[in-house]
Amino acid sequence: MRIALLTIGVLLFFIVAPLASPLPGPGGTVIAAFGLILILRNSRWARHRFVRAKAQWPRVGAFIDRILARGSAKRRREAAKKLATN
């Protein structure tokens, strides 16, 4: 099942999203986000690369976390708010 979901994610991200991006509306972006979500949830290698890229480019990583509505990003933002208020 994981391999099937990973394959669907790769197809969405690398094939369908670029084909849908010239169309009017945010379709390509939404499709790419869904593909990236499937890839990150089903591939340990991709998650490791994503974390390393986020460490290298923290502003871009925070933006992508916010778009993907990642739970880990929400927990980090809440912890940072608590530290800022103390």
Residue frames relative to the residue before (quaternion, step in Angstrom):
aa qw qx qy qz dx dy dz
M 1.0000 0.0000 0.0000 0.0000 0.00 0.00 0.00
R 0.6501 0.5220 -0.3220 0.4485 3.58 0.97 -0.87
I 0.6522 0.5096 -0.3218 0.4598 3.58 0.97 -0.80
A 0.6342 0.5197 -0.3321 0.4663 3.58 1.03 -0.74
L 0.6700 0.4858 -0.3004 0.4741 3.61 0.92 -0.86
L 0.6322 0.5206 -0.3272 0.4713 3.58 1.04 -0.76
T 0.6496 0.5154 -0.3101 0.4650 3.58 0.97 -0.83
I 0.6415 0.5086 -0.3193 0.4773 3.58 0.98 -0.82
G 0.6474 0.5255 -0.3128 0.4548 3.59 0.99 -0.84
V 0.6546 0.5015 -0.3092 0.4737 3.57 0.96 -0.86
L 0.6530 0.5097 -0.3141 0.4637 3.58 0.95 -0.85
L 0.6537 0.5078 -0.3158 0.4637 3.59 0.95 -0.85
F 0.7257 0.4713 -0.2547 0.4317 3.55 0.80 -1.05
F 0.8044 0.3359 -0.1566 0.4643 3.58 0.81 -0.99
I 0.7691 0.3370 -0.1986 0.5055 3.62 1.11 -0.45
V 0.7507 0.4103 -0.2387 0.4594 3.59 0.64 -1.09
A 0.6638 0.5252 -0.3189 0.4265 3.62 0.86 -0.90
P 0.6777 0.4626 -0.3290 0.4674 3.66 0.82 -0.75
L 0.6449 0.5101 -0.3280 0.4651 3.59 1.10 -0.61
A 0.7087 0.4505 -0.2575 0.4781 3.59 1.07 -0.71
S 0.5473 0.6664 -0.3946 0.3174 3.62 1.12 -0.45
P 0.6708 0.4839 -0.3525 0.4377 3.69 0.90 -0.57
L 0.5509 0.6102 -0.4031 0.4021 3.61 1.20 -0.33
P 0.5802 -0.5840 0.4206 0.3812 3.60 -1.12 0.54
G 0.7202 0.4101 -0.3248 0.4556 3.54 -1.10 0.72
P 0.6063 -0.5992 0.3975 0.3396 3.55 -1.30 0.19
G 0.2267 0.8348 -0.4842 0.1312 3.62 1.16 0.40
G 0.6778 0.5017 -0.3021 0.4446 3.58 0.85 -0.91
T 0.6492 0.5195 -0.3134 0.4587 3.57 1.02 -0.79
V 0.6614 0.5003 -0.3024 0.4699 3.56 0.95 -0.89
I 0.6574 0.5019 -0.3082 0.4700 3.58 0.93 -0.87
A 0.6455 0.5104 -0.3196 0.4698 3.60 0.97 -0.81
A 0.6378 0.5208 -0.3289 0.4624 3.61 0.99 -0.78
F 0.6599 0.4910 -0.3144 0.4739 3.60 0.91 -0.84
G 0.6422 0.5187 -0.3220 0.4635 3.58 0.99 -0.77
L 0.6596 0.5029 -0.3035 0.4690 3.57 0.97 -0.88
I 0.6139 0.5395 -0.3431 0.4629 3.59 1.03 -0.75
L 0.6784 0.4864 -0.2964 0.4641 3.59 0.85 -0.93
I 0.6470 0.5134 -0.3239 0.4613 3.57 0.98 -0.79
L 0.7038 0.4739 -0.2779 0.4503 3.60 0.81 -0.97
R 0.6718 0.4948 -0.3076 0.4575 3.60 1.04 -0.64
N 0.7890 0.3496 -0.1595 0.4793 3.59 1.06 -0.60
S 0.7391 0.3440 -0.2320 0.5306 3.62 1.20 0.09
R 0.3622 -0.7395 0.5306 0.2010 3.55 -0.58 1.16
W 0.6213 0.5508 -0.3335 0.4467 3.59 1.04 -0.79
A 0.6731 0.4904 -0.2958 0.4679 3.59 0.92 -0.92
R 0.6290 0.5252 -0.3383 0.4626 3.60 1.01 -0.77
H 0.6442 0.5209 -0.3218 0.4583 3.58 0.95 -0.86
R 0.6617 0.4945 -0.2995 0.4774 3.60 0.92 -0.88
F 0.6385 0.5333 -0.3198 0.4534 3.58 1.00 -0.85
V 0.6584 0.5017 -0.3090 0.4683 3.58 0.93 -0.88
R 0.6526 0.5034 -0.3175 0.4689 3.61 0.96 -0.81
A 0.6516 0.5035 -0.3169 0.4707 3.59 0.98 -0.79
K 0.6406 0.5186 -0.3276 0.4619 3.59 1.02 -0.77
A 0.6419 0.5128 -0.3287 0.4658 3.59 1.03 -0.70
Q 0.6705 0.4926 -0.2975 0.4683 3.57 1.05 -0.73
W 0.7869 0.1334 -0.0501 0.6004 3.59 1.03 -0.81
P 0.1419 -0.8601 0.4821 0.0875 3.62 0.38 1.20
R 0.6387 0.5249 -0.3526 0.4385 3.62 0.97 -0.65
V 0.6550 0.4894 -0.3074 0.4868 3.57 0.97 -0.84
G 0.6508 0.5261 -0.3143 0.4482 3.58 0.97 -0.85
A 0.6500 0.5043 -0.3175 0.4716 3.58 0.98 -0.79
F 0.6336 0.5261 -0.3250 0.4650 3.57 1.03 -0.78
I 0.6736 0.4838 -0.2975 0.4729 3.60 0.90 -0.90
D 0.6234 0.5312 -0.3401 0.4621 3.60 1.00 -0.76
R 0.6609 0.5051 -0.3091 0.4610 3.55 0.97 -0.85
I 0.6473 0.5104 -0.3162 0.4695 3.60 0.99 -0.80
L 0.7306 0.4241 -0.2371 0.4797 3.57 0.89 -0.91
A 0.3217 -0.7720 0.4864 0.2529 3.60 1.30 -0.14
R 0.1618 0.8164 -0.5339 0.1494 3.55 0.91 0.95
G 0.5355 -0.6580 0.4421 0.2912 3.55 -0.97 0.94
S 0.6395 0.5311 -0.3351 0.4435 3.58 0.98 -0.79
A 0.6407 0.5138 -0.3277 0.4669 3.58 1.03 -0.73
K 0.6324 0.5252 -0.3351 0.4604 3.59 0.99 -0.76
R 0.6577 0.5031 -0.3157 0.4633 3.59 0.95 -0.86
R 0.6500 0.5087 -0.3275 0.4599 3.61 0.97 -0.77
R 0.6523 0.5086 -0.3208 0.4615 3.61 0.97 -0.83
E 0.6558 0.5012 -0.3175 0.4667 3.61 0.99 -0.80
A 0.6471 0.5076 -0.3201 0.4703 3.60 1.00 -0.78
A 0.6464 0.5118 -0.3210 0.4660 3.59 1.01 -0.77
K 0.6332 0.5206 -0.3341 0.4652 3.59 1.04 -0.72
K 0.6458 0.5143 -0.3237 0.4621 3.58 0.98 -0.83
L 0.6581 0.5013 -0.3118 0.4674 3.59 0.97 -0.79
A 0.6574 0.5178 -0.3097 0.4513 3.56 1.03 -0.78
T 0.6880 0.4745 -0.2918 0.4651 3.60 1.03 -0.67
N 0.6327 0.5366 -0.3414 0.4419 3.62 1.14 -0.47
